[in-house]
């Protein structure tokens, strides 16, 4: 894993452990020479994550759509800032630049980004590891709901199992580095990817 896209909140929330671990994930990236790809903001969990990388001499690429550049208060100290035309182009660019995906706590935007990446993997459009850093049980209820989707027959167990979940940074990164992608669905040919 040389570059990881991290989806997370543009707010800091109210849990100090989440703020602390966002910064620590950034430090871990820098120490492990993993380039951070993220949403480009200097505020919220996004800002804490980027600072963790930058303060430890790591590389950070921010990707932000033009209309959010001011609203999300874009970071001016990044290794590189890429400005896109819209949200769809932003996600595609972030995906293209990364070897893996991690979700930290966040709101609707974070969930939308995570689920789009999982959907793409389910369809065989990529085989990158997708991790959830489940800080203080933030994602417990969502994971329980996804298990309900499996139990009710709306989600295949093997698709649920694509998600790599851990509550520690070291544990999550280790699992992601050792990830073995599932075989592509029979109806998808490798050259279509």
N, C-alpha and C positions, 0 to 999 in steps of 0.2 A: 504494500500500500504506500504509494508515493504521494497521493493527493486524496483528500477526503472532503466531500461536501457535507456541511453540517447545517441542518435546518433547526432554527430555534427562534425564540421570541424577541420582538423588538421592545418589549417591556422587561423589567427585571423581576416582576412578581414580588412576592412577599416572603419567600423562603430563603434565608441566608445560605443554606446548604446548596441550593441550586446555583446561586450566584458564585459561590466559592468553587464548586465543581466545574462550572463553565470555564472559569479562569484556569483551573488545574488541567482541564482537557487541552486547552491551548498550550500550556507549558509542556504537556506530554507530547503533543504534536511537534513542537519545536525541538525537543530533546531527541525525538525519534526521526527527525528530518522528514516529517509529513507536512506537505503543503496544505494549508486550510483554504477551502473554497467556501464562501458563505455569502450572505445577502448584502454585504457592503456597508452596513450601518455602524455608527460608533456608539449607539445607545442600546439599552436593554441587555439581554443575555448575549445578543450578537456582539455588542461592544466589549463585554467582559471576556468573551471567547477570543476575539481578535487581539485584545490587549495581552492575554495570556501567551499568545504566540509571538506577537511583536516584541514584548518585553524580554523575551528569551531568544531574540535574534532569528526567529522563524519567518517563513514566507506566508503571506496572506494575499489571496486574490478575492476581491469583492466584486459581486455581480449585482447590479441594481438597475431597474427600469428607470427611464428618464423621469417619469411622473412621480416616482417615489424619492428621487434624489434629495429633494429638500425636506419632504415630510419625514423621512426616516433619518435625517441628518447624517449624510454619508460620511464615512471615515476618510480623512485626508492623508493619513500616514501609512496607507497600505503599500504592499509591494507592487500591486497593480489594481486598478479599478476599471471594470468593464461596464459600460452603460448600454443597456439594451432598449429596444423599442417598446416592449411590453412584458408582462409576467410570463407568458408562454415561452418567449425567446430566452428570458432569464433562466427558467428551469432547465431548458434544453442546454443552454450554455454551461450551467453549473454541472449538469450531468456529464456533458462531454469532457469537461476538465478533470473529472474525478475518477478514482479507482474504486471508491466505496462511498457509502452514505451513512450518516448518523443523524438521529433525531434527539435533540435535547428538549426540555420542556418549552412549551410555547402555546400559542392560541390556534385559531382556525387556520391561519396561513401555514403554520408548521405542520398541522395535520394534513392539510391539502397537499403539501409538498411531499410528505412522507407517503401518503397513500398513492399519489401518482407514481412515485418511484417503485412502490411495491406492486402496483398494477402493471407497470411496464415489465417488471421481473416476472410476474405471473404469466404475462403474455409472451415471455421469452425475448423481449426487446433488449434486455441486458442480463448479465449474470454476476453483477457486483454484489458484494455483501452489504446487507442493510441492517444497521444496528440501532438499538434504542437504549440510550443511557437512562435507566429508570431511577432517577434520583429521588430518594425519599418516597418511593412508591408512586411517583407522579403518574405513571402510565398503568397502574394496577387495574383500574376500572375499565380502561380501554382494552387492555389485554383480556380481561374477563369477558367483555362484550364480544371480542373477536372469537373467543372460545365458544360463546353462544352461537355465533354465526356458523362455526364448524358443527356444533351439535345439532343445529336446525337444518343442516344440509346446504347452506348458502356459501360456504367457504371450504375448500378442500384442506385437509390436515397438512398436506405437503406444502401448500401455499402459506398457511399459518406458520409452519416450521421454517420458512425462509427468513423470518425475522429473528435477529440475534439480539437477545435481551440480557442485560447485566446491570447491576447497580453500582459496579465499580469501574473506573476507567481502565485499569490494567486488565481486568477480566474481560471487558468488552473488546478492547483492542486485540487481545490475545485470541479470542474466539473469531474475530473478524479476519485476522491474518491467517488463521487455519481453516477458513471457510472453504468448503467444497461445493460448487454450484450444482444444482439439480440438473439432470439431463433436460435438454430442450424438449418441449412437447413435440410429439411425432408430426404434427401438422405444420411445424415451423422448420424451415431449412436454415442452416447456419449462414448461408450467403445472404439471407434476408435481413440479418442483423446490422 
